[in-house]
Amino acid sequence: MSEHDNGVAEYVARGEAMANAEAQRRSIMRTKKFDTIAVHGIYDMEAALANQGSIIEPGFMSSAQHFENSDHMEAALAYLMPAWVYSRIANPTVHYLEETLALLEGYDFDGDVSAVATSSGMAAVFMATNPFLEKPDPGMNIVVSARCYGGTFMLFGERYGAERGVDIRWVRNPLDLNEWADKIDGNTRLVYGETPSNPSLSVMDIEAVANIAHAAGLPLIIDSTVATPALTRPLSLGADVVVHSTTKSMTASGFAIGGAVIARHGITTDIGPAEMHDNFAMYVKLLPFRDHGPGLSPFNALMTINDLRTLRHRMDSMSSTTMQLAQYLEGHDHIDRVAYPGVESMPGHEIAARTMWLVDGADDYGTDVNRYGHLLSFEVKGGAESARKVFDAFEMIWRATDLGRIKSVATIPSISTHQQQGDEGRELAAVPPNLIRLNVGGEHPEDIIADLDRALSTLDRTSIVNPVRSDA
Ligand SMILES: *Cc1c(COP(=O)(O)O)cnc(C)c1O
């Protein structure tokens, strides 16, 4: 027995008390409504009194934690007690965010949920999938929806596929359950989907695909960035792991890049150690995440914590505006097609109608209300040139590769987010060259429609003479 065993044991006991107090806070918050959780997270009066009374979560910008003595340090570094040690591994401010995210994504879910925050959405996609690709076998494959974010497409296709030789089995039509089932075999490591997808807004039946994955002993990972937990919570529909780019609607101000991996305890997989199955997010945080180093900056965590407080209100009003815009665009002569889960012409609309509800909507409306998010895409008649002409004529809607913003922003995915995929990749991901993706912001709907209307009118016969602006 080392002379330090007693000292370390005292810290372990202190650590248990700290963990119990936090579990208590968590269980109290689990009884609260979504908005209450979003506003407070687990930062309560007791936590505030330990932080000079600050009613707002403090930003801990320090790179490292000071220890009382070597016993304290030993217990903390051996992960025997709650500690944050060094900001790459953990940080108190980032922890407030992680706890809020786990509570929001686990709202209504009957089981334990943990979260790890990452430096970007791409880091989250990487951290959520890479642990399943350990000990490569020949023939090892992953079954993934081709209707996904451009960065995800490149991570899977180039980094995992071309560089490491993982067989990437793209599901071309995520609504086709047979396609998912047929692509899975004994060498499949994981099943991955994005719904609604960026930029094609394709939806998929999370529940049905989770059943298919689970029947094969595989985890289903869902990128739920576009829906946010205010509209859909994939864990309660059967998904094992949820990934987010918190950069988007969760941080609508546009002040921070960030991401998160949120998982239920007890995921379906036989890959990796028991700790990975029991608490995937915690396993990722303590081991692979520590070694890969994609930690979120505490400053960015604060920006996200701040915006998250109003997530439900924003998703409600911006979704309503987006529905109005979708209807306006569907009726417009210069538009071929509108992709928005809320329109009846959208394939899979009935799945969206079944699964996309404003959380606690009945509190405001007396009855549950469908809300479909604030991202839509539309195809302009006349091909790529017409789409560029409309895009170039926006006077308020920003031209930028961004979404989730409180400001309306548009992009042409084929020349931006999906530029590097080539014609074949764009065809696979359903990204035609005349597609404009529009993130609908918090402006008044009339003003957004006016900008769109004027930009689309540049395609009218009369304005061809003077295509840029009629008042020029
Ligand atoms: C933006 C985005 C990502 C990547 O997130 P970053 O924060 O930009 O790294 C992943 N998935 C979806 C659906 C996205 O929109």
The ligand as an SDF file (V2000), in Angstrom:
LIG
                    3D

 15 15  0  0  0  0  0  0  0  0999 V2000
  -22.7250   22.4670  -41.2140 C   0  0  0  0  0  0  0  0  0  0  0  0
  -23.1090   21.0630  -41.0410 C   0  0  0  0  0  0  0  0  0  0  0  0
  -22.2000   20.1150  -40.5570 C   0  0  0  0  0  0  0  0  0  0  0  0
  -20.7690   20.4750  -40.2210 C   0  0  0  0  0  0  0  0  0  0  0  0
  -20.7300   21.3730  -39.1760 O   0  0  0  0  0  0  0  0  0  0  0  0
  -19.5300   22.4570  -38.9450 P   0  0  0  0  0  0  0  0  0  0  0  0
  -19.9090   23.0520  -37.6500 O   0  0  0  0  0  0  0  0  0  0  0  0
  -19.5640   23.3880  -40.1060 O   0  0  0  0  0  0  0  0  0  0  0  0
  -18.2630   21.6630  -38.9090 O   0  0  0  0  0  0  0  0  0  0  0  0
  -22.6280   18.8170  -40.3920 C   0  0  0  0  0  0  0  0  0  0  0  0
  -23.8950   18.4610  -40.6920 N   0  0  0  0  0  0  0  0  0  0  0  0
  -24.7930   19.3470  -41.1670 C   0  0  0  0  0  0  0  0  0  0  0  0
  -26.1700   18.8880  -41.4880 C   0  0  0  0  0  0  0  0  0  0  0  0
  -24.4350   20.6670  -41.3590 C   0  0  0  0  0  0  0  0  0  0  0  0
  -25.3320   21.5430  -41.8340 O   0  0  0  0  0  0  0  0  0  0  0  0
  1  2  1  0
  2  3  1  0
  2 14  2  0
  3  4  1  0
  3 10  2  0
  4  5  1  0
  5  6  1  0
  6  7  2  0
  6  8  1  0
  6  9  1  0
 10 11  1  0
 11 12  2  0
 12 13  1  0
 12 14  1  0
 14 15  1  0
M  END
$$$$
